[in-house]
Amino acid sequence: MNLEISYESKGLITYSQSNQEITGKDKKLTGKQITNSYLAEYMAQAIKESKSTFSTQANTFTLADIGYTGKPIGELTQDEAKALVAEDGFFGIAQTSARIADFVINGAGDDLSKLQAGRSGMLQGFAEAEKLWGEKLPEISYTTMQKALEKVDARIAELGGSVLDTSV
């Protein structure tokens, strides 16, 4: 009697074990066959869960979450896109730097250490964006970050803190 065990996970990974002869005398699966079938089942389930999790994460952020309710980005004309990144545009330096800084300031409240950690996170995130970009970012990015840092630094100073690390 031929036994074929096959598991498939929607085209991503396929595990198949075939041509395993089970005699009428044993009618038992070997430990290896059982282990392989559990492994294949686990892999299929893990891929299914990962796809679900990634989809959920991708859907958790929309432009509406940051207040943008305009036309979908992919449908903008060149002039509309330029207006959005202009100095007074929604994605311009002033509004974007304010959103970044306000996120950190509001999240920290009056806790100086959280505010300093948020500032550090801004710099770390920016450095990671540079690495992902693979080269120097567009100049608007640097100016935006500088303006956001100025606002956070001003709040740190209001709370009696310093952005300089004097502990060294």
Summary of the structure (lengths in Angstrom):
residues: 168
radius of gyration: 27.0
end to end distance: 74.4
largest distance: 83.5
contacts: 393
relative contact order: 0.08
helix: 61%
strand: 9%
